[in-house]
Amino acid sequence: MPKVSVIIILVLIGINLNAQDQINKTNFLTTDDGTKLFVKKSGSGPLCIFIHGGPGAWSKSFEDLKGNNLEHNLTMVYYDQRGCGRSENSVNGNYSLDRMIEDIDLIRRHYQSKKVYLLSHSFGGILALNYALRFPNHVKGLILANSTLSVSNSLKNQIDYINRLIGTSFFPSDSSYSAIISAFQNARKALSENGMSYKMLSDNKKNVDLVNKIDRENPSSYDFAQKAFQIDDYLKDYTEISNQIESPVLIIVGKKDHSIGENHHVRFNFKNKKVEKIDGGHLLYYENNEEFSNTIFAFIKETNN
């Protein structure tokens, strides 16, 4: 796995690579290519599939850190993407964007729901948007919580934040992805040397410590994480085609989300969008859970017809 890919993943999700866990085998759904996905359904109300970030994270940290409060008004489906968390690695090494979208639709069909809500976090925004493009008739609404639609833009936002935070001057030498990665890597190294790596997820180190504690249970071999950024589809700027989405979209922005970028959402051009800015960082669902949950419940009430 390229060193820089490891850095990107650690910044976005704060994972621990030495985790073990015991899995309830009844929570697996087998795809048509023979890969077993971890899925868990809980709650009551319209079906909502949570699409975690990373690439290479899992759904457990969101569920355990108050994300499960959404179950009061939603039937939540937590699943770990293939090659992530408690799911198996892809049996044939297929981590294409099309394959990941097929997995989401398999979950929808498994629970016999004609239309679903998709709630994405971080990198999961790219999967959610592309599912809505491919299966528009199966989407009630998109909820993009601290979600990126352009990895390159979010990395540039991180570089800018680090420069402001510790007074450095890291800038990409040109607009290429390799130049962005090089500047990002140097900025992240400087941030770590200043003992502030946690700042990319939250201004409160205790919040990041809680995520890390849960993520130490992650049993994954991080197969998707190792391969994702070798696939061009994950590196595209999907803000440019966001105007093709017909479904209603709720965009939840953390006012201090330094990982995605506090203003990344201004690039989104959805036809039917609502933007809600909430105090908190990349872990907004935990840091300000009551407002986070109520914002989503209001959106569900408006669109569930």
Residue pairs with C-beta under 8 A, 6 or more apart in sequence:
1 222
1 225
1 226
2 229
4 181
4 184
4 185
5 225
5 226
5 228
5 229
5 230
6 225
7 184
7 185
7 188
8 151
8 155
8 181
8 184
8 229
9 15
9 54
9 55
9 56
9 222
9 225
11 158
11 188
11 197
11 200
11 259
12 53
12 54
12 57
12 122
12 123
12 200
12 259
13 53
13 54
13 56
13 57
13 122
13 215
14 198
14 201
14 208
14 211
14 212
14 215
15 54
15 56
15 57
15 215
15 218
15 222
15 225
16 212
16 215
16 216
16 218
17 222
18 216
19 215
19 216
19 217
19 218
19 219
19 220
20 217
20 219
21 86
21 217
21 218
21 219
23 38
23 86
23 219
27 38
27 39
27 40
27 86
28 36
28 37
28 38
28 39
28 87
29 36
29 37
29 39
29 79
29 106
29 107
29 110
30 36
30 37
31 37
31 82
31 102
31 103
31 106
32 102
32 106
33 90
33 91
33 92
33 94
33 99
34 91
34 92
35 82
35 87
35 88
35 89
35 90
35 91
35 103
36 87
36 88
37 79
37 80
37 81
37 82
37 87
37 88
37 103
37 106
37 107
38 59
38 79
38 80
38 85
38 86
38 87
39 77
39 78
39 79
39 107
39 110
40 59
40 63
40 77
40 78
40 79
41 75
41 76
41 77
41 78
41 111
42 68
42 71
42 75
42 76
42 78
43 68
43 70
43 71
43 72
43 73
43 74
43 75
43 76
44 71
44 72
44 73
44 74
44 75
45 72
45 73
45 74
45 75
45 300
46 74
46 75
46 116
46 117
46 140
46 300
46 304
47 74
47 75
47 77
47 108
47 111
47 113
47 116
47 117
48 70
48 74
48 75
48 76
48 77
48 116
48 117
48 118
48 119
48 143
49 77
49 79
49 104
49 107
49 108
49 116
49 117
49 118
49 119
50 59
50 62
50 63
50 67
50 76
50 77
50 78
50 79
50 119
50 120
50 121
51 81
51 104
51 118
51 119
51 120
51 121
51 124
51 125
51 127
51 128
52 58
52 59
52 62
52 80
52 81
52 84
52 85
52 121
52 122
52 124
53 120
53 121
53 122
53 123
53 124
53 147
54 81
54 84
54 122
54 123
54 124
54 224
54 225
54 228
55 81
55 84
55 123
55 224
55 225
55 228
55 229
55 234
56 83
56 84
56 220
56 222
56 224
56 225
56 226
56 228
57 84
57 85
57 122
57 123
57 215
58 80
58 84
58 85
58 86
58 215
58 218
58 220
59 78
59 79
59 80
59 85
60 78
60 80
60 85
60 86
60 214
60 217
60 218
61 211
61 214
61 215
62 78
62 121
62 285
63 76
63 78
64 214
65 210
65 211
65 214
65 283
65 285
65 286
66 285
66 286
66 289
66 293
67 76
67 285
67 286
68 76
69 289
69 293
70 76
70 119
70 293
70 296
72 293
72 297
73 297
73 300
74 117
74 296
74 300
75 111
77 107
77 111
79 87
79 103
79 107
80 86
80 87
80 220
81 87
81 100
81 103
81 127
81 224
82 88
82 89
82 90
82 95
82 99
82 100
82 103
82 224
83 89
83 90
83 95
83 220
83 221
83 222
83 223
83 224
83 225
83 227
84 220
84 222
84 224
84 225
85 218
85 219
85 220
86 219
86 220
87 220
89 221
89 223
89 224
90 99
90 223
90 224
93 227
95 223
95 224
95 227
95 228
95 231
96 231
96 233
97 126
97 127
97 130
97 231
97 233
97 234
100 127
101 127
101 130
101 131
101 134
101 135
104 118
104 127
104 131
105 131
105 135
105 138
108 116
108 138
114 138
115 137
115 138
115 139
115 140
116 138
116 139
116 140
117 139
117 140
117 141
117 142
117 143
117 300
118 128
118 131
118 132
118 139
118 141
118 142
118 143
119 128
119 143
119 145
119 296
120 127
120 128
120 142
120 143
120 144
120 145
120 147
121 145
121 146
121 147
121 285
122 146
122 147
122 148
122 259
122 260
122 282
123 147
123 148
123 151
123 234
124 147
125 144
125 147
125 148
125 149
125 238
126 148
126 149
126 151
126 234
126 238
128 142
128 144
128 147
129 142
129 144
129 149
129 238
129 242
129 245
130 238
131 139
132 139
132 142
132 245
132 247
133 241
133 244
133 245
136 245
136 246
136 247
139 247
140 247
140 248
140 303
140 304
141 247
141 248
141 249
141 250
141 299
141 300
141 303
142 245
142 247
142 248
142 249
142 250
143 249
143 250
143 252
143 296
143 299
144 249
144 250
144 251
144 252
144 265
144 268
145 252
145 284
145 285
145 292
146 252
146 253
146 254
146 257
146 259
146 260
146 282
146 284
147 251
147 260
148 154
148 260
148 261
148 264
149 237
149 238
149 239
149 242
149 264
149 267
149 268
150 236
150 237
150 238
150 239
150 264
150 267
151 229
151 234
151 235
152 177
152 180
152 235
152 237
153 237
153 239
153 261
153 264
153 267
154 259
154 260
154 261
154 264
155 180
155 181
155 184
156 172
156 180
156 261
157 258
157 260
157 261
157 262
157 263
157 264
158 184
158 187
158 188
158 200
158 258
158 259
158 261
159 170
159 171
159 172
159 180
159 183
159 184
159 187
160 261
161 199
161 258
161 261
162 168
162 170
162 187
162 188
162 190
162 191
163 169
163 170
163 171
163 187
165 191
165 196
165 199
166 190
166 191
166 194
166 196
168 187
168 190
170 183
170 184
170 186
170 187
170 190
171 183
172 179
172 180
172 182
172 183
173 179
173 182
173 183
177 235
188 197
191 197
191 199
191 200
198 205
198 208
198 209
199 258
200 258
200 259
200 282
201 207
201 208
201 211
201 259
201 281
201 282
201 283
202 208
202 280
202 281
202 282
202 283
202 287
203 256
203 281
204 281
204 287
207 281
207 283
207 286
207 287
208 283
210 286
211 283
211 286
228 234
229 235
239 267
239 268
239 269
242 268
242 269
242 270
243 269
243 270
243 271
245 270
245 271
245 272
246 271
246 272
247 272
248 272
248 273
248 274
248 299
248 302
248 303
249 268
249 270
249 272
249 273
249 274
250 273
250 274
250 276
250 295
250 296
250 299
251 265
251 268
251 270
251 273
251 274
251 275
251 276
252 276
252 278
252 284
252 292
252 295
252 296
253 262
253 265
253 275
253 276
253 277
253 278
254 260
254 262
254 277
254 278
254 279
254 280
254 281
254 282
254 284
254 287
255 262
255 277
255 278
255 279
255 280
256 262
256 279
256 280
256 281
257 280
257 281
257 282
257 284
258 281
258 282
259 281
259 282
260 282
265 275
274 299
276 295
278 284
278 288
278 291
278 292
278 295
279 287
279 288
279 291
280 287
280 288
280 292
281 287
284 292
285 292
